[in-house]
């Protein structure tokens, strides 16, 4: 599944029009509509994903856990490293 995501990124680079038509059909949009809506997305390549999972995710999770703990939504802060598996990014 991870490899398919990165293959899709390659297709977006090589043939964005066709890519947007395919993805737009899935969400009941034309290719043009999907092209506009996808402009709000960040298509993260393998390197960006590796960076995110190597530090950015942990920082975000730590802040979110502190807030959820303070609000009483969670009782303990989970160990993010125990629930995230990044071996598929390599």
N, CA, C and O of each residue as an XYZ file, in Angstrom:
360
protein
N       0.817     -1.180      0.000
C       0.000      0.000      0.000
C       0.878      1.267      0.000
O       0.601      2.233     -0.712
N       1.935      1.235      0.813
C       2.831      2.393      0.871
C       3.498      2.604     -0.480
O       3.582      3.733     -0.964
N       3.969      1.527     -1.088
C       4.598      1.655     -2.406
C       3.607      2.203     -3.431
O       3.986      2.989     -4.299
N       2.344      1.794     -3.339
C       1.329      2.294     -4.270
C       1.125      3.792     -4.117
O       0.916      4.496     -5.105
N       1.184      4.284     -2.887
C       1.074      5.721     -2.653
C       2.198      6.460     -3.376
O       1.955      7.463     -4.047
N       3.423      5.964     -3.239
C       4.552      6.636     -3.882
C       4.505      6.481     -5.405
O       4.975      7.360     -6.128
N       3.948      5.381     -5.895
C       3.728      5.226     -7.338
C       2.705      6.256     -7.818
O       2.851      6.822     -8.902
N       1.670      6.497     -7.011
C       0.668      7.507     -7.362
C       1.299      8.893     -7.413
O       0.968      9.692     -8.288
N       2.202      9.183     -6.487
C       2.902     10.474     -6.522
C       3.684     10.636     -7.818
O       3.715     11.716     -8.407
N       4.309      9.559     -8.250
C       5.058      9.601     -9.504
C       4.120      9.873    -10.679
O       4.449     10.633    -11.589
N       2.948      9.239    -10.642
C       1.967      9.451    -11.703
C       1.465     10.895    -11.700
O       1.269     11.487    -12.761
N       1.260     11.454    -10.530
C       0.822     12.845    -10.437
C       1.860     13.756    -11.088
O       1.506     14.704    -11.789
N       3.136     13.468    -10.859
C       4.204     14.271    -11.481
C       4.213     14.106    -12.998
O       4.329     15.082    -13.740
N       4.090     12.853    -13.447
C       4.224     12.561    -14.873
C       2.982     12.915    -15.680
O       3.089     13.371    -16.819
N       1.807     12.708    -15.100
C       0.569     12.939    -15.844
C      -0.516     13.445    -14.894
O      -1.455     12.718    -14.571
N      -0.381     14.707    -14.447
C      -1.327     15.215    -13.454
C      -2.777     15.193    -13.931
O      -3.674     14.877    -13.149
N      -3.020     15.518    -15.176
C      -4.395     15.557    -15.683
C      -5.070     14.191    -15.534
O      -6.184     14.094    -15.018
N      -4.400     13.161    -15.980
C      -4.954     11.803    -15.872
C      -5.119     11.417    -14.399
O      -6.131     10.826    -14.020
N      -4.140     11.748    -13.582
C      -4.190     11.434    -12.154
C      -5.389     12.090    -11.490
O      -6.095     11.459    -10.703
N      -5.618     13.360    -11.808
C      -6.729     14.088    -11.201
C      -8.074     13.542    -11.683
O      -9.046     13.540    -10.927
N      -8.137     13.084    -12.924
C      -9.362     12.460    -13.426
C      -9.666     11.186    -12.634
O     -10.801     10.959    -12.217
N      -8.642     10.364    -12.435
C      -8.822      9.101    -11.704
C      -9.245      9.365    -10.261
O     -10.220      8.788     -9.780
N      -8.514     10.231     -9.579
C      -8.825     10.510     -8.176
C     -10.141     11.265     -8.043
O     -10.891     11.039     -7.093
N     -10.427     12.155     -8.978
C     -11.688     12.888     -8.947
C     -12.881     11.957     -9.074
O     -13.896     12.147     -8.404
N     -12.761     10.948     -9.934
C     -13.862      9.996    -10.118
C     -14.195      9.278     -8.815
O     -15.360      8.983     -8.548
N     -13.188      9.000     -8.012
C     -13.405      8.306     -6.744
C     -14.232      9.149     -5.778
O     -15.034      8.613     -5.013
N     -14.039     10.456     -5.811
C     -14.758     11.350     -4.888
C     -15.869     12.135     -5.609
O     -16.342     13.162     -5.124
N     -16.270     11.616     -6.784
C     -17.374     12.193     -7.557
C     -17.128     13.650     -7.945
O     -18.002     14.507     -7.818
N     -15.906     13.900     -8.423
C     -15.544     15.219     -8.942
C     -14.971     15.046    -10.344
O     -14.495     13.970    -10.705
N     -15.024     16.108    -11.119
C     -14.325     16.089    -12.401
C     -12.826     16.218    -12.108
O     -12.430     16.531    -10.985
N     -12.015     15.980    -13.111
C     -10.581     16.165    -12.955
C     -10.231     17.592    -12.581
O      -9.341     17.835    -11.767
N     -10.949     18.543    -13.192
C     -10.698     19.954    -12.906
C     -11.076     20.304    -11.462
O     -10.357     21.037    -10.784
N     -12.205     19.775    -11.006
C     -12.624     20.024     -9.623
C     -11.623     19.424     -8.639
O     -11.266     20.044     -7.637
N     -11.174     18.196     -8.948
C     -10.211     17.571     -8.047
C      -8.898     18.327     -8.052
O      -8.264     18.471     -7.006
N      -8.485     18.807     -9.194
C      -7.236     19.574     -9.260
C      -7.300     20.782     -8.331
O      -6.328     21.087     -7.640
N      -8.433     21.466     -8.313
C      -8.581     22.620     -7.426
C      -8.578     22.184     -5.961
O      -7.897     22.791     -5.134
N      -9.333     21.140     -5.640
C      -9.421     20.721     -4.232
C      -8.108     20.126     -3.741
O      -7.776     20.267     -2.564
N      -7.363     19.471     -4.606
C      -6.107     18.861     -4.172
C      -5.018     19.892     -3.920
O      -3.980     19.567     -3.343
N      -5.238     21.112     -4.338
C      -4.220     22.144     -4.124
C      -4.016     22.436     -2.632
O      -3.026     23.055     -2.244
N      -4.962     21.983     -1.802
C      -4.832     22.164     -0.355
C      -4.037     21.034      0.290
O      -3.726     21.088      1.480
N      -3.711     20.019     -0.490
C      -2.970     18.863      0.032
C      -1.479     19.040     -0.172
O      -1.037     19.764     -1.065
N      -0.717     18.369      0.667
C       0.730     18.283      0.462
C       1.028     16.830      0.120
O       0.887     15.944      0.962
N       1.434     16.595     -1.105
C       1.774     15.243     -1.537
C       3.200     14.967     -1.056
O       4.162     15.410     -1.682
N       3.334     14.254      0.027
C       4.628     14.026      0.673
C       5.338     12.817      0.063
O       4.799     11.711      0.045
N       6.543     13.043     -0.430
C       7.321     11.949     -0.989
C       7.939     11.116      0.139
O       7.727     11.394      1.319
N       8.693     10.106     -0.241
C       9.278      9.189      0.744
C      10.170      9.923      1.748
O      10.122      9.637      2.944
N      10.977     10.862      1.268
C      11.875     11.607      2.156
C      11.082     12.457      3.149
O      11.425     12.510      4.330
N      10.032     13.119      2.681
C       9.204     13.943      3.572
C       8.493     13.074      4.608
O       8.361     13.466      5.767
N       8.037     11.896      4.189
C       7.403     10.974      5.133
C       8.398     10.498      6.182
O       8.071     10.426      7.366
N       9.599     10.177      5.752
C      10.624      9.727      6.697
C      10.914     10.817      7.722
O      11.044     10.531      8.913
N      11.017     12.061      7.269
C      11.257     13.190      8.175
C      10.092     13.348      9.154
O      10.308     13.536     10.351
N       8.872     13.272      8.653
C       7.693     13.421      9.500
C       7.664     12.345     10.589
O       7.451     12.650     11.763
N       7.877     11.095     10.198
C       7.809     10.004     11.166
C       9.026      9.948     12.079
O       9.000      9.270     13.106
N      10.105     10.664     11.707
C      11.316     10.664     12.528
C      11.308     11.736     13.608
O      12.163     11.711     14.494
N      10.368     12.677     13.563
C      10.400     13.726     14.567
C       9.152     14.572     14.653
O       8.650     14.844     15.743
N       8.649     14.990     13.500
C       7.475     15.863     13.502
C       6.265     15.188     14.141
O       5.538     15.816     14.910
N       6.051     13.924     13.828
C       4.916     13.194     14.394
C       5.026     13.088     15.907
O       4.038     13.257     16.621
N       6.224     12.810     16.390
C       6.418     12.678     17.831
C       6.125     13.994     18.542
O       5.489     14.002     19.597
N       6.581     15.098     17.975
C       6.337     16.410     18.581
C       4.843     16.721     18.602
O       4.317     17.177     19.617
N       4.164     16.477     17.492
C       2.724     16.708     17.436
C       1.995     15.810     18.432
O       1.123     16.270     19.169
N       2.352     14.538     18.451
C       1.692     13.576     19.340
C       1.894     13.938     20.802
O       0.981     13.790     21.614
N       3.078     14.408     21.136
C       3.369     14.805     22.521
C       2.469     15.975     22.940
O       1.890     15.965     24.027
N       2.360     16.975     22.068
C       1.504     18.130     22.370
C       0.038     17.725     22.458
O      -0.683     18.163     23.356
N      -0.397     16.891     21.524
C      -1.791     16.444     21.529
C      -2.082     15.620     22.777
O      -3.132     15.787     23.397
N      -1.167     14.734     23.150
C      -1.374     13.899     24.330
C      -1.472     14.741     25.594
O      -2.296     14.460     26.465
N      -0.641     15.767     25.702
C      -0.695     16.645     26.879
C      -2.066     17.323     26.984
O      -2.635     17.426     28.071
N      -2.578     17.774     25.862
C      -3.890     18.417     25.851
C      -4.991     17.411     26.190
O      -5.859     17.695     27.015
N      -4.956     16.243     25.560
C      -5.966     15.219     25.826
C      -5.923     14.743     27.274
O      -6.960     14.449     27.869
N      -4.729     14.669     27.830
C      -4.573     14.288     29.236
C      -5.179     15.369     30.140
O      -5.908     15.064     31.084
N      -4.873     16.613     29.843
C      -5.396     17.737     30.627
C      -6.927     17.799     30.569
O      -7.574     18.132     31.562
N      -7.497     17.480     29.415
C      -8.951     17.507     29.250
C      -9.639     16.267     29.818
O     -10.866     16.207     29.890
N      -8.844     15.286     30.217
C      -9.408     14.062     30.780
C      -9.891     13.069     29.744
O     -10.597     12.119     30.079
N      -9.520     13.276     28.489
C      -9.943     12.373     27.417
C      -9.125     11.081     27.448
O      -9.639     10.005     27.143
N      -7.849     11.197     27.819
C      -7.006     10.013     28.004
C      -6.487     10.026     29.436
O      -6.413     11.074     30.078
N      -6.130      8.839     29.923
C      -5.647      8.738     31.303
C      -4.126      8.638     31.383
O      -3.526      8.983     32.401
N      -3.510      8.165     30.304
C      -2.050      8.084     30.247
C      -1.595      8.472     28.846
O      -2.342      8.342     27.877
N      -0.380      8.941     28.759
C       0.199      9.307     27.470
C       0.738      8.038     26.815
O       1.587      7.355     27.389
N       0.249      7.720     25.615
C       0.731      6.508     24.949
C       2.168      6.678     24.447
O       2.619      7.794     24.188
N       2.868      5.568     24.315
C       4.217      5.564     23.745
C       4.077      5.531     22.226
O       3.810      4.478     21.647
N       4.258      6.676     21.585
C       4.060      6.776     20.142
C       4.974      5.818     19.380
O       4.589      5.295     18.334
N       6.172      5.588     19.892
C       7.110      4.683     19.207
C       6.639      3.241     19.225
O       7.067      2.443     18.390
N       5.770      2.892     20.155
C       5.258      1.524     20.239
C       4.095      1.287     19.274
O       3.748      0.139     18.997
N       3.495      2.354     18.765
C       2.325      2.173     17.902
C       2.551      2.581     16.444
O       1.661      2.404     15.612
N       3.710      3.115     16.132
C       4.028      3.538     14.766
C       5.094      2.616     14.183
O       6.126      2.374     14.809
N       4.835      2.101     12.973
C       5.762      1.203     12.293
C       6.215      1.879     11.002
O       5.438      1.989     10.053
N       7.461      2.330     10.963
C       7.964      3.067      9.796
C       8.798      2.208      8.848
O       9.374      2.733      7.895
N       8.874      0.917      9.088
C       9.745      0.083      8.234
C       9.305      0.072      6.781
O      10.112     -0.232      5.902
N       8.048      0.396      6.503
C       7.561      0.385      5.132
C       8.017      1.612      4.341
O       7.885      1.645      3.117
N       8.541      2.600      5.019
C       9.046      3.790      4.337
C      10.460      3.606      3.816
O      10.951      4.429      3.043
N      11.100      2.562      4.222
C      12.498      2.357      3.841
C      12.627      1.623      2.528
O      13.741      1.372      2.068
